Amino acid sequence: MFSRILAAAILILIPSLSTLGNEAESVMGGESGIYQRLPDATIHTTEGAVALSTLYDQSPLILAPVFTRCAGICSPFLATLKGNLSKLNAPADFRVLVFSFDPEDTPEDMREMAQHYELENDSQWIFGTTDQIEALTDALRFQSKWNEATRQFDHEALLAGVNAQGYIVLKLIGMQSSTDLGRLVSEIRGGFQVAFPLPKSDTLFTCFRWDPVTGKARPSLGLLIMAIPTIGAGLMVTGISAAARRRRKRAE
């Protein structure tokens, strides 16, 4: 009898666990490359060269890959990013690195782009190029493809939040609202994370742990602890139902 009750409780629980697992993959695995450390690429600006590690050691970063000849999403993307950042009124304790993934772009091209958005004198924004485009875009899992017919790159709009240790903590794909951007800023500044932090020595239980090697969210002990009330409720309901059936049989 007990085995049948336990099996019924597990059947009740499985859909919930499956949903949680899918949500974990959606939040984390859907944006591949998250919780990976960036390569220490050199960023070239009109003021000189600087290592990426130097930038994130100074403050968290938001990375935005673009190219200056873009006739598509880059312009509205950067304009929206600038506007949404101004709406946040967040402390300027992070920086925005706009870098080109087009090897034909130069630091001067990027300076002109900054001027177009009236950001050339804003110390929170950095516009530059890198010789390590492939290494950086691979780490970000940034997708782009050259279209010979249009002489343009087909690419996604991507924002990547990088914390002060150089890890990608959140990625936003597509045009984003100020609310989404606020979540990104909170993440890179070390604010509360809704789910799935990197393992820490002072974290006793988590429902899922992110494995940077496999790029998967794995169930952890916290998931079992969270499931105990569900299992208990399932056992109770099944037990009451079984007892009621036995009483009906005796009455007959």
C-alpha positions in Angstrom: 0.0 0.0 0.0 2.7 2.4 1.0 4.6 1.8 -2.3 1.5 2.6 -4.3 1.0 5.8 -2.3 4.6 6.8 -2.8 4.4 6.1 -6.5 1.3 8.3 -6.8 3.0 11.1 -4.9 6.0 10.9 -7.3 3.7 11.1 -10.3 2.1 14.2 -8.8 5.6 15.7 -8.3 7.2 14.9 -11.6 5.4 17.6 -13.7 6.4 20.2 -11.2 10.0 19.2 -11.2 10.0 19.1 -15.0 8.5 22.6 -15.1 11.2 23.9 -12.7 13.9 22.3 -14.8 12.6 23.8 -18.0 12.5 27.2 -16.3 16.0 26.8 -15.1 17.2 26.0 -18.6 15.1 28.9 -20.0 16.6 31.4 -17.5 20.2 30.1 -17.8 20.7 27.6 -20.5 18.6 29.6 -23.0 21.3 32.1 -23.0 24.4 30.0 -23.7 27.7 31.2 -22.4 26.3 32.6 -19.1 28.6 32.2 -16.1 31.6 31.9 -18.4 34.6 34.1 -17.8 35.5 36.5 -20.6 38.9 36.2 -22.3 41.2 39.0 -21.5 40.9 40.7 -24.8 42.6 44.0 -25.6 40.2 46.9 -26.3 41.5 49.7 -28.6 40.0 53.2 -28.2 41.2 56.5 -29.6 42.8 57.1 -26.1 44.9 53.9 -26.3 44.7 50.2 -25.5 43.3 48.6 -22.3 42.9 45.0 -21.2 39.3 43.9 -20.6 40.3 42.6 -17.2 41.5 46.1 -16.3 38.0 47.4 -17.1 36.0 44.9 -15.2 38.4 45.1 -12.2 37.5 48.8 -12.0 33.8 48.3 -12.3 31.2 45.8 -13.7 30.5 46.1 -17.4 27.6 45.9 -19.9 28.9 44.7 -23.2 27.2 45.7 -26.4 28.6 44.3 -29.7 27.8 46.4 -32.8 29.4 47.5 -36.1 29.6 51.1 -37.4 28.3 50.4 -40.9 25.2 48.7 -39.6 22.0 49.8 -41.4 19.7 47.8 -39.2 19.3 47.2 -35.5 22.5 48.8 -34.1 21.2 52.4 -34.3 17.8 51.8 -32.5 19.5 49.4 -30.2 22.1 51.9 -28.9 19.6 54.7 -28.8 17.2 52.5 -26.7 20.1 51.5 -24.4 21.1 55.1 -23.8 17.5 56.1 -23.2 16.7 53.3 -20.8 19.9 53.8 -18.8 18.9 57.4 -18.3 15.5 56.3 -17.0 17.1 54.0 -14.4 18.8 56.8 -12.4 21.2 54.0 -11.2 24.5 54.9 -9.6 27.2 55.2 -12.2 29.3 52.4 -10.7 29.3 50.3 -13.9 30.4 51.0 -17.4 29.0 50.2 -20.9 31.5 48.8 -23.4 30.3 49.1 -26.9 32.7 47.1 -29.1 32.8 46.4 -32.8 32.7 42.8 -34.1 33.6 44.1 -37.6 37.4 43.7 -38.3 37.2 46.7 -40.7 36.1 49.1 -37.9 38.8 51.3 -36.3 38.9 53.1 -33.0 38.2 56.3 -34.9 35.1 54.8 -36.4 33.9 53.9 -32.9 34.7 57.4 -31.7 32.5 58.8 -34.5 29.7 56.4 -33.4 30.0 57.7 -29.8 29.8 61.3 -31.1 26.6 60.4 -33.0 25.0 59.4 -29.7 26.6 62.4 -27.9 28.5 59.9 -25.7 32.0 60.8 -26.6 32.6 62.7 -23.3 30.6 60.4 -21.1 33.0 58.5 -18.9 30.5 55.7 -18.3 30.6 54.7 -21.9 33.6 53.1 -23.8 33.6 52.7 -27.6 36.3 50.5 -29.0 37.6 47.7 -31.2 39.5 44.5 -30.5 41.8 42.3 -32.4 40.4 39.3 -30.5 36.9 39.5 -32.0 36.4 35.7 -32.4 37.5 34.9 -28.9 35.2 37.6 -27.4 32.2 36.8 -29.5 32.6 33.1 -29.0 32.6 33.6 -25.2 29.5 35.7 -25.5 27.9 33.1 -27.9 27.2 36.1 -30.1 25.8 35.1 -33.5 26.6 37.1 -36.7 26.8 36.2 -40.3 28.0 38.3 -43.3 25.4 38.8 -46.0 27.2 39.4 -49.2 24.0 40.6 -51.0 23.4 43.4 -48.5 27.0 43.9 -47.5 25.9 43.8 -43.9 26.2 41.5 -40.9 23.0 39.7 -39.9 23.2 39.6 -36.2 21.2 39.7 -33.0 21.0 42.6 -30.5 22.8 41.5 -27.4 23.6 43.0 -24.0 25.9 41.0 -21.7 26.4 41.8 -18.1 29.8 41.1 -16.7 30.6 41.2 -13.0 33.7 42.5 -11.3 35.3 39.0 -11.6 34.9 38.9 -15.3 32.0 36.4 -15.4 29.0 36.8 -17.7 26.1 36.9 -15.2 23.2 37.7 -17.5 22.5 38.1 -21.2 19.6 40.0 -22.8 18.8 39.3 -26.4 16.7 41.7 -28.5 15.4 45.2 -27.8 15.0 45.4 -24.0 12.8 47.5 -21.7 14.1 49.6 -18.9 12.9 47.0 -16.5 15.0 44.3 -18.1 18.0 46.6 -18.2 17.5 47.4 -14.5 17.6 43.6 -13.8 20.9 43.4 -15.7 22.4 46.3 -13.8 21.3 44.8 -10.5 23.0 41.5 -11.5 26.3 43.0 -12.4 26.4 45.1 -9.3 25.9 42.0 -7.1 22.2 42.5 -6.3 19.7 39.7 -5.5 19.6 37.0 -8.2 16.2 35.4 -8.6 17.7 32.0 -9.2 20.8 29.9 -9.8 23.8 31.7 -8.5 27.3 30.4 -9.0 28.1 28.0 -6.2 29.4 29.8 -3.1 30.9 28.3 0.1 28.2 30.1 2.2 25.3 28.8 0.1 23.7 25.8 1.9 21.0 24.9 -0.5 20.0 25.7 -4.0 17.3 24.1 -6.2 19.7 24.1 -9.2 23.4 24.6 -9.7 24.8 25.9 -12.9 27.6 23.9 -14.4 29.7 26.2 -16.5 31.5 23.2 -18.2 28.4 21.6 -19.6 26.3 24.7 -19.8 23.4 22.9 -17.9 21.4 23.6 -14.8 21.6 20.5 -12.6 19.1 19.6 -9.8 20.5 20.2 -6.3 19.6 19.3 -2.7 17.4 22.3 -2.3 15.1 21.0 -5.0 14.5 17.8 -2.9 13.9 19.9 0.3 11.4 22.1 -1.6 9.7 18.9 -2.9 9.1 17.5 0.6 5.8 19.4 1.3 4.5 18.3 -2.1 5.4 14.7 -1.5 3.9 14.9 2.0 0.7 16.4 0.7 0.5 13.8 -2.0 1.0 11.0 0.5 -1.7 12.5 2.8 -4.3 12.9 0.0 -3.6 9.4 -1.3 -3.8 7.9 2.2 -7.1 9.7 3.0 -8.5 8.5 -0.3 -7.4 4.9 0.3 -8.9 5.0 3.9 -12.1 6.3 2.5 -12.3 3.5 0.0 -11.7 0.9 2.7 -14.5 2.3 4.9 -16.9 2.2 1.9 -16.1 -1.4 1.3 -16.7 -2.3 5.0 -20.0 -0.5 4.9 -21.1 -2.5 1.9 
